[in-house]
Amino acid sequence: MRLSGAGLCLMLVCAWSAQGASVARADGWTLGVADVPSAPAPGAKPRTPLRLEVLAAQAAEGSASVQAVPYERAVEQLADGQLDAWIGVVPLDSSVPAAIHRKRLDVSVSPVAILRSDTDIHDWSALAGRTVCLSADGRYVGELAARFAALEQVYPSATDALLALRTGACDAAVQDEGFLRQLLKYPEWRKFSAQLQPYRKQVLERLSRADAAPAVRDALRQATAAMRLQLLAAQQARDIAFEVYLDQSVPDCH
């Protein structure tokens, strides 16, 4: 990735603009996501979270208390008032009470694999016995091994997993479709543009209490609006691509 001074300035301005987009104030409400990343250790390299719902929660956290709540507990906590809203993947066979609003968001988090353009892997079954880079904060750890007999290599973040792909440590990387579509727009990722399309479909969803205060509903709608999520996804891909660029200390494999 080659950045001119102007390009770097533009990237920083865009990142600032996305972070600075305001959401409605609604102090004292609680927002759940399946996982909240730990604070980085002192001196650790910056790493952008992979799950877009985490970034959406961070965008609202100036007014919301963000909590780690798995889906299995989210509906109960929404019903009894411990949570005002929750964002994440809802199992296909799940139903929610009438007192909880359920909204599908226009964000695909289906699993997609990216590989070198000269790969000999052309379907998911061909991952058997092959190495796949995954990130610990992703959604697919354990699934690729169980379903396709892939050899999973789990890295702390999407940045580390993608860096391993670029330097030849694995045959493929599997991450959320929405994120990878944004990442592959960058010219330096053309060499890794071969793809395996989703073997299952899933999207992000938003659950919220029907009796939430109007200010809470407004803040939640703004934090998860389609345009807001598109900006967050574009910024996420930009940030992770830049993190990979900064960390790559050996040439791409050939």
C-alpha positions in Angstrom: 0.0 0.0 0.0 1.6 3.3 -1.1 0.2 6.5 0.4 1.2 10.0 -0.6 1.1 12.7 1.9 -2.1 14.0 0.5 -3.6 10.5 0.5 -2.7 10.0 4.2 -4.2 13.4 5.1 -7.4 12.5 3.2 -7.5 9.1 5.1 -7.1 10.9 8.4 -9.7 13.5 7.6 -12.2 10.8 6.5 -11.6 8.8 9.7 -12.1 11.9 11.8 -15.3 12.8 9.9 -16.8 9.3 10.4 -15.9 9.3 14.1 -17.2 12.8 14.5 -20.6 12.1 13.1 -23.0 12.9 16.0 -25.8 10.7 17.3 -28.7 11.8 19.4 -28.0 12.1 23.1 -29.9 9.7 25.4 -27.9 9.4 28.6 -28.2 6.3 30.8 -29.3 3.6 28.3 -27.7 0.2 27.8 -26.7 -1.4 24.5 -25.6 -5.0 24.3 -23.3 -6.7 21.7 -22.1 -10.3 21.9 -18.5 -9.3 22.6 -16.8 -6.2 23.8 -13.0 -6.1 23.0 -10.6 -5.8 25.9 -8.7 -2.5 26.2 -5.3 -2.8 24.5 -2.3 -3.4 26.7 0.0 -0.4 27.2 2.2 0.0 24.2 0.2 -2.5 22.1 -0.3 -1.8 18.4 -3.7 -0.4 17.5 -6.2 -3.0 16.2 -9.6 -2.2 14.7 -12.4 -4.6 15.9 -13.7 -6.9 13.2 -17.4 -7.0 14.2 -19.2 -4.0 12.8 -21.7 -4.0 15.6 -18.8 -3.2 18.0 -18.0 -0.1 16.0 -21.7 0.9 15.9 -21.8 0.5 19.7 -18.6 2.5 20.1 -20.3 5.2 18.0 -23.1 5.4 20.5 -21.2 4.8 23.7 -20.9 8.5 24.5 -24.5 8.2 25.6 -24.9 4.4 26.0 -23.4 1.9 28.4 -22.1 -0.9 26.2 -22.2 -4.4 27.6 -21.1 -7.8 26.4 -24.3 -9.9 26.2 -24.6 -13.1 24.1 -27.8 -13.5 22.2 -28.9 -16.3 24.5 -29.3 -13.8 27.3 -30.2 -10.7 25.3 -33.9 -11.3 24.9 -34.3 -12.0 28.6 -32.4 -8.9 29.5 -34.4 -6.8 27.1 -37.6 -8.1 28.5 -36.7 -7.4 32.1 -35.2 -4.0 31.4 -31.5 -4.7 31.9 -30.9 -3.8 28.3 -32.5 -1.2 26.1 -31.1 -2.5 22.8 -28.9 -5.2 21.4 -27.1 -5.6 18.0 -25.7 -8.8 16.6 -26.6 -12.0 14.7 -29.9 -13.6 15.7 -30.2 -17.3 15.0 -32.5 -18.1 12.0 -34.9 -20.2 14.0 -35.3 -17.6 16.8 -38.4 -15.6 17.6 -38.7 -12.6 20.0 -41.6 -11.5 22.2 -44.0 -8.8 20.8 -42.6 -6.3 23.4 -39.2 -6.4 21.6 -38.8 -4.7 18.2 -36.6 -6.7 15.7 -35.0 -4.9 12.8 -32.8 -6.5 10.1 -29.9 -4.2 9.2 -28.5 -3.9 5.7 -25.1 -5.5 6.7 -24.1 -8.9 5.5 -21.9 -10.8 8.0 -22.0 -14.0 6.0 -18.7 -15.9 5.9 -16.5 -15.2 2.8 -13.1 -16.6 2.1 -10.4 -14.6 0.2 -7.4 -16.3 -1.3 -4.5 -15.5 -3.7 -5.7 -15.0 -7.2 -3.7 -18.0 -8.4 -5.1 -20.4 -5.8 -6.1 -24.0 -6.5 -8.9 -23.8 -4.0 -12.2 -23.2 -5.8 -14.9 -24.4 -3.3 -15.3 -24.7 0.4 -14.7 -28.5 0.5 -11.3 -27.9 -0.9 -10.3 -26.3 2.4 -9.9 -29.8 3.9 -6.4 -30.0 5.2 -5.6 -26.4 4.2 -4.8 -23.6 6.5 -7.3 -20.8 7.1 -6.5 -17.6 9.0 -9.3 -16.4 11.4 -9.4 -13.6 13.9 -10.3 -14.3 17.6 -12.9 -11.5 17.5 -14.6 -13.0 14.4 -17.6 -15.3 14.1 -16.2 -18.5 12.6 -13.6 -20.0 15.0 -14.2 -23.7 15.2 -16.8 -23.7 12.4 -14.3 -24.1 9.4 -12.6 -27.0 11.1 -15.9 -28.7 12.0 -17.6 -28.2 8.7 -14.8 -28.4 6.2 -11.9 -30.0 8.1 -9.8 -26.9 7.5 -6.7 -26.2 9.7 -7.7 -23.1 11.6 -5.0 -20.6 12.6 -6.5 -18.0 15.0 -5.0 -14.6 15.3 -5.8 -11.9 17.9 -7.3 -9.5 15.3 -8.4 -9.2 11.7 -5.2 -7.2 11.0 -3.0 -10.1 12.2 -5.0 -12.7 10.3 -4.8 -10.7 7.1 -1.1 -10.0 7.5 -0.6 -13.8 7.9 -2.5 -14.3 4.6 -0.4 -11.8 2.8 2.9 -13.3 4.0 1.9 -16.9 3.1 1.2 -18.3 6.5 -2.2 -19.6 5.4 -4.1 -20.5 2.2 -7.2 -18.4 2.9 -8.7 -15.9 5.3 -12.4 -16.1 6.3 -14.2 -13.0 7.6 -17.5 -11.1 7.3 -18.7 -10.4 3.8 -19.5 -6.7 4.3 -16.0 -6.0 5.6 -14.2 -8.0 2.9 -16.2 -6.3 0.1 -14.8 -3.0 1.3 -11.3 -4.3 1.8 -11.1 -5.7 -1.7 -11.7 -2.2 -3.2 -8.1 -1.4 -2.4 -5.6 -2.0 -5.2 -3.1 -3.8 -2.9 -5.6 -6.5 -2.3 -6.1 -7.5 -5.9 -3.6 -10.3 -5.5 -5.9 -11.8 -2.9 -9.2 -11.2 -4.8 -10.1 -14.9 -5.4 -13.2 -15.6 -3.2 -15.4 -18.4 -1.9 -18.9 -17.1 -1.7 -21.0 -17.5 1.5 -21.9 -21.1 2.4 -24.6 -19.6 4.6 -26.3 -16.2 4.9 -26.6 -14.0 7.9 -27.1 -10.3 8.6 -26.8 -8.1 11.6 -30.1 -7.4 13.4 -31.1 -4.8 16.0 -33.3 -5.7 19.0 -34.9 -3.0 21.1 -37.5 -2.6 23.8 -40.8 -1.4 22.4 -41.2 0.9 25.4 -37.8 2.6 25.0 -37.7 6.3 25.5 -38.0 8.4 22.3 -34.4 9.7 22.8 -33.1 6.2 23.1 -34.9 5.1 19.9 -33.5 8.1 18.0 -30.0 7.5 19.2 -30.3 3.8 18.3 -31.7 4.5 14.9 -28.9 7.0 14.1 -26.2 4.7 15.4 -27.5 1.8 13.1 -28.8 3.8 10.1 -27.8 2.3 6.8 -25.6 5.3 5.8 -24.0 5.3 9.2 -23.1 1.6 9.0 -21.8 2.1 5.4 -19.5 4.8 6.7 -18.3 2.7 9.6 -17.7 -0.3 7.3 -15.6 1.9 4.9 -13.6 3.4 7.7 -13.1 -0.1 9.3 -11.7 -1.5 6.0 -9.5 1.6 5.6 -8.2 1.4 9.1 -7.4 -2.4 9.0 -5.8 -2.1 5.5 -3.6 0.6 6.9 -2.7 -1.4 10.0 -1.7 -4.3 7.8 0.4 -2.0 5.7 2.2 -0.6 8.7 2.9 -4.1 10.1 4.0 -5.9 6.9 7.7 -6.3 7.3 8.3 -9.0 4.7 7.3 -9.2 1.0 4.1 -10.8 -0.1 4.5 -14.5 -0.9 4.9 -15.3 -4.6 
